[in-house]
Amino acid sequence: MALSQKAHLHDPYQRKDGSPHKTDHTEDVSISYTNSSVYNVVYFDTIYVHTTSTCYVQYLLDLIFQDQFEDASEELTTFRCTMDLETAFEDCEVAVRKFFNNDLVGAMEIMKPWDRTSLYHSLGTSIFEFIPAMLTFDHNQISRTLTSLKMCISLCNKYRRNYTLVESIGTIIKKPNYSTYTDLEAHAELCYAEALLLQAAMTILEGEDLTGLIKGTIKVKNCYNSYKDCAKILEKKQWENHVSKIQFQSGVRLGIATFNLMISLLPPKIISLLEFVGFSGNKTLGLQELEAGSRAPGMRSVLCDLTLLGYHLVICHFIGAFGNMKVCEEILKKELKIYPDSVWFLVFKGRLQLHQGLFDQAIKTYNRAIISQDTWKQFRHVCYWEIMWINGLNMEWREAASYANKLIEESTWSKTIYSYTRAAMLLQLGGNLTSAEKQQCNELLRNASYYKQRIAGKSLPMEKFVIKRCARYHAQGRLLLPAIELLCLWNMFQILAKNERGAQSVLKLIEYTREQVERGAQGWAGYEADNRALVRYLHGCWLAAMGLPRLALDSLDSVFQLKNEIKEDTFLLPYSVAEMAMCHYHLGDKERAIQLLHDARKRFSGYSLESRLHFRMHSKMQIVKGSDNVASDPMPSNSKQADTKESHSKPSDSKQPGTKESHSNAPDTNQAKAKVTDCKQVTAL
């Protein structure tokens, strides 16, 4: 027996007003089932729903068990499903809450039934496909994401403002009348811009050569133009619905702010090219818009928060800028009240504690994030990565190596970097290294290059660097301070300087190693100059991180005494110049700092990790040019006092041989020498 009835679809998720679904778009759905309660849901034309979706199962069970059938005919009966913008917003807000409560499946169940008819459900489905693709770089997931995005963009084009040929020509001469856009057309334009940006990222990831990068760049340009149109719509349009305006404004703020912020971080050469083709970037405007979007209502408010956290806690750290920790504290306090177990915000909380030098608390927070969910195993890998570095900062080398080993076993991101990092942590044990661990290091460094990969058709610069270090190990039979070098290259010195106990331990290690290397007691297979330059650079960077710029200048300047002897590590020269520039800035000599940054950018090329330094130099230049004093510098207060006392000391008449006069603000060299001696006496092993 088959039963049928005309029926209205339940709303499976709680709404603010308890009302059912409403929309402007409709689709026909046929339902049939038999005595055995085996049912099929067949969506004609464009809509597709998993037959196990909770809402449809519940609907059918209601029909079966509540005895609401009027007849037992074999005919299939059709009912209409509708979805308007306001209801879509409510669905999306519920999905966002589920998503940030670590329930990706639940969020996807809300989006999927309407992903071929509703703009926001289609975009939501694409975003929930996009996130695992970005986390895993899995090609199958990338393909699924691109398919979903293609469908979303097609749907957006269906509802965007369409122009005839004559109207299109007219828009070239006269600007479009943005005030006449309907709410649906406006949101279609916004969803189109967002989907196009995601598609650009996926296209670049999918491509194995320059073609993918070019295609992705073109899509980014189209996305940027669409966001500019959205900004004009927001300015000109008279809105039919206040909620619609709020949601649109939230999306425009997020998009425009992110573009401004990201473009402003790029090095000058790239910015000049982007400005030539119509892009522009203003960091201050970007941050202001993100903060405004964070405070305002709208489903994208939480995305503004995530973008701000990512900028202040991750990007600023990578490029050597100063993140706003106060803003991060406020955001995390707000969001963790709403999503106390959200892996997203727990990871950022751990990152904030790491930046504050609260290493033990950071480890506890990361461990809490690890057990908070099991949907995204990649977040466990992020936590392992962070805990690995915290153990490195604590000089717990074996513990750090154990987390690197977890990454080797579980993560597919870069086994080359993981393998080298594990070996570097173990090698830092020195004489405490067991024969079994020594054998592990040999195998790790021999096999690291086998895992080398390409993303967007390009090799990873850090992978190329560590492969060179692997070759150096086999040539020398050992490496010089490999874990300390990694801490420096990953910009961890500024963090470690906030932890007094760890800071003193690292200073002792670097100074002892420098003393041994400078004696020349050990052979380095032709890399003697490279290793002396490396330990001098590390010593200078560490002194700078501790807030002793004058002593740092002395050590960094000595790197250039070896410039003609360095065989391979030529990157140490421009890196030293950039660090010297910031030392002069901290001493109040902005002009000298700017000149050195220009020199580092123009006089050196073709060295390892070049693009990384260019990003950091651009950030440092913004810091130097953007302030009239060094008050914003987060140097340790006790170190500042020590260096201030040094700068006000009475200079001596004698000079140390080989000291350059270019340090216009440097103290007398005998005094500096005495200071170094005192420092060594205090920290001697």
N, C-alpha and C positions, 0 to 999 in steps of 0.2 A: 504494500500500500504506500502511496506517495501522498504527501500532504502539501498544501501551499497556502499562502496568505499574503496579502498586501501588508507590508509592515514598514515601520520607520526604524532606522538603525539606532541602537543605543549609543550613548556617549560612554565609552569604557573608562574614561579618566575624569576625575573630579574637576569641575569648572568652578570659577568664582561665583557664578550665579546659579549653578546647578542645571543650566539649560543644555539641550542637545546640540549636535553639530548643525551649523548653518553655513551654506556657501553659495557663491554665485555660479559655480561650475557643477555640472551634473553628469553622471554616468549611469548606465544601465547595469544592473546586477541580477543574475538569475541564481536561484537557490533550489536545489532538489535534494531529497533524501528518501530513504526507504525504511521499512520496518526495523531493520537492523541498526538504524540510527547512523549509518554511514552516509556522510554528506559530502557534497562538492560545492565549492563557491567558484563560479565562473564569471570573470570580469571581461565584458566585451570591450573591444576597441583599444582603450589605452590604460585601463587600471588593472593592477595586479596585486594580489594580497596572498601572503602565506596562509594556507588553510588551517594552520595551527595557531594563528593569531588569536590572542586571548579574547578580544572583543567579539569576534565573529563566532567563536566557539560558545561563548556565553549567550550570545543572541540566539543561536540555534537551540541551545539547551533550554532557554526560556520558552521558545516556541513548542518544543517537544513536551516538556514536563508541566507546563502551565495550562495545557489543554485550551489553547487559544485558536485552534483551527476551526474553520467554518465548514469545510468540506474535505473530501478525500480524493479530489480529482487528480489526474496524472499531469495536469497542466503546470507549466513553470510560470511563476508569477514574478513580475518585475517591480522593484521599488527604486526610488530615486535617492541618491546620496549627494549631499551638498556640503560646501565648505566656503565660508566667507573669510575675509582678511582678519576680522576681529577674533573669530574663533580659532583661526590659524595661529594668531599671536598667543592665545591662551594655551593651545597645544604645545607650541614651541617653548613657552615658559615652563610648562610641566616637564617637557623633555630635557630642558637645560638643568632643571633641578635633579632629575634622575641621573643625568650624565655626570654632574659634579658630585653626586653621591655614589659614584663608581658603578652605576647601573647602566652600562652602555646598551645592553640587550633591551632593557625596558625603554630607554630613550628611542632606540631604533624601532621598537614596536609601535610607538606613537607616530613616527614619521612615515614608515613604510607603506601603510594602507593608502596614503594620499599622495605618494611621491610622483604620480604622473598627472595629477590635476591641480594640485595646490602648490603655489610658488614656494612658500616657506617650508612645507613638508619635503618638497623635492630638494631644496637647498640643505635642509637639515640632514636628510639622508646622505647627501654628498659629503657634508662635513664629517659625519660619523664614519663614512668610508675613508675619508681623507686622513683622519688622525692616525689610524693604524698603519696606513701606507707610509706616512712620514716617520712613524716610530720604527718601522721594520725595514723599509726600502725593499719590501718583497715585490717582485715583478708582477705576480698574479694579483696581489692586492692593489697595486698601482693601476693595472688594467681595469679592475672592477671599479676603481675610483673614477678613472677617465670615462668609463661607460656611463656611470651615474651622473657625472658632471656634464657630459654631452646631452643627456636627457634633460637635465636641469636648464641648461642654456637654451635648448630648443623650446622648452616651456616658457622661459623668460621672453624669448623673441616673439612668442605667440601673443603675449600681453603687453609688450613694450609699445610705445607710440610708433605707429607705422606711418611712413610718408610715401606719397606717390612720387613718381619721377619728377614731376614739376615742383612738388613741395620740397623734394630733396635738393633740387637746384636752387630753390628759393632760400633754403637755410644757409647756403654758402654766402649769399648776398646779405641776408637779414637773419639775425639771431632767432632761434625758435621761441615761440611763445610758451615759456615754461609755466605760466600761470594757468594754462588751460589743461594741463595734465590731470587726469583722474588719479585718485588714490592708488588704484590698481596699477596704472601705468607707471606711477612714480616708484612703487615698490618693486615692480618688475625690473625697472632700470637699476635699482639698488641691488637686487638679488643677482642680476646679470653681472654687475661689477664684481660682486663677491665671488661668484662662481668662476668668472674669468680669471681672477687672481689665483684661485685654487688650481684651476686647469693649467695655468702657466707654470706653477710650481711642479705639478705632476709631469708636464711635458718635458721640463728640464731634467727631472729625475729619470724619466723613461729613456731619454735620448742617450746614445752612447758616443755621440760625436758633437761637432759644433752645430749641426743642423738643429738638434733639440734645443740648444741654448738660444739660437736665433729665433726659432718658433716661439719659445717661451717669452723672449724679450718683446716680441711683437704683441703677444697677448697681454703682457704687463702694460704696454703703452695704450692699448685699447681699453684696458681696465681703468687706467689712470684718467683717460678722457671721460669714461663713463662716470667715474666718481666726481669729476668736475661738473658734469651735467647734473648730477644729483645735488651738489652743493647749490647750483643755481635754481633747481626746482625747490629746494628747501627755502631759499630766499624769496622766490616769487609766488609760489603757489598758495592759493586759499584752500585750506584743507576741509574735507567733508567730515572728518572724524578726528577728534583730539588725540585719541589713543594711537591712531594711524600716524599722526604727525610725530608723536613722541618716539615711536619705534623707528620711524624713518630718520629722525634727527640722531638717534643713538647710532644707527648704522653709518650715517654720513660722517659723524665725528670719528668713529673708529677707523674708517677707511682713509679719510683725508689725513688724520693724525699719524697713522702708521706709515703712510707714504712719506709724509714730511720728515718723520723721525728717521726712517731707514735711509732715505736718500741723503740726509744731512750727515750720516756716519761714513759715507763713502769717501775715498781719497780724492783729492782735487782733480786729477786727470779724468777719473770716471765721472765726477760731477760735471765737469766742463762738457763732456760728451752728452750726458743726459740733458743738461740745460739746452744744448744745441737742438735736441729733438723734442723739446717741450716740457721736460720734467723740471721740478724745483723742489727744494727741501729746506725747511725751517725747523730746527730742533726745538726752539722755544715754543713755537706755535703748536708743534706736534704734541709736546708734553702737556701744554695747557689744555688742548682739546681732549686728550686722553683723561686728564684729571677731571675735566668737566663731564665727560661721558661716564666716568666712574661714579660720580656723585648723582647723576641724573637717573630717572627711572628708564626702563627699557631692557629688553632681553639681552642686549649687547653690552650692558653695563659690566657684567662679570668678565666679558672678553677684554674690555678696556683695562680692568684690574689685572688680568693675566698678562696683557701686553706691557703694562707698567712694571710689573714684577720681573718679567723677562728682561726688560731693558735695564732696570737698576741693578738687578742681582746677577745677571748672566752676561749681557752684552757689555755693560760698562766695565765689568771685571776683565773681559777678554781684551777690550781695546785700551785698557789702562785709564779709564775715566773714573770719576767719583760718583757712584750711585747715591741716590737719596734714600738712606736707610729709614728715615722717619716716615716717609710716604709708604714704604714697604710695610713697616710695623702697623700703620693704620689700616692698610688694605687687608693684611692677614688677620688682624683682630676682627675686622668686620666679616670677612668671608668665612673664617673658621667658626664663627658663631652660627652661621647658616649651614655650613658643610663641615662639621667637626672631623669627619673621617675622610675627607676628600684627599685622594692621593696627590692631586694637582697642588693644592695649597700646603699640604704637609711637606712636599718636596721643597717648595719655596721657603717655608718656615725653616727647614733645615739649612737651606742655603743662606738665609739671613743670619742664623746663629753661627754659621761658619765664618761669615764676613765679620761678625762681632768678636771672633776669637773664642767663642764658647764651644770648644770642640766636643766635650763630653755630651753636652745638651744636643748638639747637632747630630751626633751618632744615635742618640735615643730617638730623636725625631725621625731620622731616616729609617731606623728599624721599625718604628710605628707605621711609616708609610709603606714599608715592604709587606707588612701583614694586613694592611687595610683593604687590599683587594687582590684578586688574582686574574682579572680580565686582561690587564695590560702588563705583561711580564717585562716590557721594556722599561717601565718605571722602576722595577727592581734593579735593573741594570744601571739606571741613573743613580740610584741609591748606592749600589756597590761601588760605582765610579767615585762618588763623593766620599764615601767612607774610606776608600783606598787612599785618597789624598790626605784625609784627616790623619790617618795612621802614619802616612809619610811625614806630615808636619810634626807629628809626635815622635818621629824617628823610631817608630815601631815597624821595622822593615819587613819582618816575616809576616806580620798581620796584614800589612799593605799588600804584600805579594800574594797572600791567600785570596784577597778580594780581586786582584788582577786575574788570578787563576779562575775564579768564578765567572768572570767576564769572558775569558777564553772559552770556557765550556758552554756558556749559555747564550752569549750575545754574538750576533753576526755583523755588528757595525764595523769594527776594524780589528781583526785578530792580529794584524801586524803591529799595531800600536799596543794592544794588550800584551802581546808576547814580549815586546821590548820592555814595556813598563814592569812586568813581573821580573824579568831578568835584572833590570836596573835596581829594583828594590832589593833583590837578593844580593847582588854584587856590592851593594852599599854596606853589607855586613862585614866586608873585608876579611880579616883573619878569623872571624867567627863563622864563616861560610863552611858548611860541611862538604865532604866529597860528593855526596849525592846531590846537594844543591848546586854545586859547581857543574856537575854533569847536566842538570836541568838547564842551567844557564847556557851551556854550550849548545844544547838542542834547541832551546827557544830562539837564540840569536842566529842559529844556522837556518832555521825553518821560517823565520818571521817574514822574509821576502816572498814566500810562496803564497801568502794571503793578500798580497797587494791588490787593490781594487781601484776602479774608476767610477766616479760619480759625475753625471752630466758630461761624460766624455773626458773628464780631467782626473789626473791622479791627485791624491790628497797630499798637500805639501808636507804635513807632519809625517806621513808614511814614508815619503822620500827621505826625509831627514833621519828617521830612525833606521832605515835600511843602510844609510851611510854609516851610522853609528855601529850597526852590526858588523859591517865590513871593517871598521876601525878596531873593533874588539878582536876580530880574528887576526888582524895585522899586529896588534900590540900585545894580545894575550890578556888584556884587562882594559877597563875604562876609568876615567878620572871623574869622581863624584857624579856618577850617572843619575842617581835619584835627585840629588840637589840641582843638577842642571835641568831636569824635567820640572821640578818645582818652580824654578826661575822662568822657564819658557812658558809654563802655564800660568804665570803671573801670580804665584802663591806667596811670594815674599812679603807683599804688603799685608796679607792676612796673617802670616806667621809672626810678623813684627808686633802684632797686638797681643801675642801670647808670650809673656816675659820668659817663662821657663824654656819653652821651645826655642825662642829667639837666641838665648844665650848658648844653648846646646849646638845650634847650627853655626853660630859664629865661631865657637871653639873648633868645630870640625873643619870649617873652611880655612881658618887661619893655620891650623896644624897642617892641613894638606898643602897649603900654599908654601909653607916653610919647607916641607919635604921636596916639593917640585922645584922650587927656586934653587935648592942646593944642587940639583942635577944628579942626585945619587942614583937614580933609576933610569934605565934606557927606555925610550918610547918608540923604537922602530922608525925613526925619522920624523916623528910628530912631537918633538920636544917643544918647539915654539908654539904649536897649536895648543898643547896642554898648559903651558905657562900662561898663554893668553886667556885660555878658558878660566883658569882659577883666579886670575886677576880680575876678569870680568865679573865672575860670580861674587868675589869679595867686594868689588865696587857696588854691585847691585844690592848686596845685602846691607852694606853700610848706608846706602841711600834709603833703603826701606826702613832702617832703624832711626832715620832722621839725622844722619851725620853727613850732609852733602859735601863738606870740605874734604873730609877723609875719603869719601867716595870718589871725588874728582881725582885725587892723587892716585888711587888704584886704577880707575878707568883710563886715565891718561897714560899709564904705564903699558896698557895694551898696545898702543901705537908704536912703542919702541920695538915691537916685534912684527910690524906690518909687512916688512919685506921678507920675513922668514916663515910666515904662516903658510902652511902647505895646502890645507883644505878648509879650515874653519874661518873663511873670510867674512862670514856673517857677523863675527864678533866685532868687526870694525864699525859698521853702521849701527849695530845695536848699542855699542859703547857710546857712540856720538849722541844717539837719542837719549840715553840715560844721563850723559853729561849735561845735555840741554836742560833737563828737568832739575838737575842739581843747581845750575845757575839760576833757574827760575825760583827755586826755594831760597836762594841767597838774595833774591830781589833784582837780579839782572835779567830783565825780560828781553832786552835787545839781543844779548848774547845767546839766550835760549832760542829765540826765533832764528837767529843766524845759523846756529848749529843744527836745528831741525831742517832748515832749507838745505844745508850742506849734506846731511845724511840722506835726504831724498834725491838730490841731484847728482852727487858724486859717486854713488854706489849703485850697482845693479848686478843681476845675475847671481845672487847669493841665496843660500838656503833660507826658507821661511820669509821671503821678501815681502809677499803680500800681507802677511801678519804684521810686520813692522810698519808697513805703509798705513794700515788702519790705525795702528797705535800712534804713529806720528801725527796723523790728522787729528786724532783726539787730543793729543798733547798740545798741538798748535792751537786748538780751540780753547783749551784750558789757559794757556799762556796769554793769548790775545783777549780772552774774555774776562780777565780780572786785573785789577790795579795793584793787588798785593797778594801775598801768599796765605792769607788767613783761611782760605778754603781748603788748604792742604791738610789731609787727615794724618799728619805725622804723629808718632807717639809723643806725648807731651814731655816725658822725661828726656827723650832724645833731643827734642827741640831745645830744651833748656841747656843740655850739654853742649850742643853745637852753638847756641847763642853765646854761652860763656866763652867758648873757644874763639868766636869771632870778635869778641871785645877784649881779648887778651892783648898784652903789649907785645908787638913783634920783636923778634931778635934781629941782629945785624947780619948774621951769617946765613948762607944759602946752601941748600943741598944740591949737589951736582945733578944735572939732567932735568931740573925742574923748569917747566916752560913758563914764560911770562904771560901767556895768553889768559891765565886765570886772574883776571883783574881784581876779583874779590877774594882770592885765596889768601889764607894766613901765611905768615912767614914759614918757610919750609922746615926750619929746625923745630919750630913749635909743632908743626904737623907731624914731624918725625917723632917727637917726644910723645905726642898724643897716641900715635900708633903703638909705640913701645909700651905705654901705660896700658893700653887696651889689651895688648898681648899678655902682659903680666897678669892682668886680672882674669883673663880667660884661658890661660895656659893649661894644658892637660896635666 
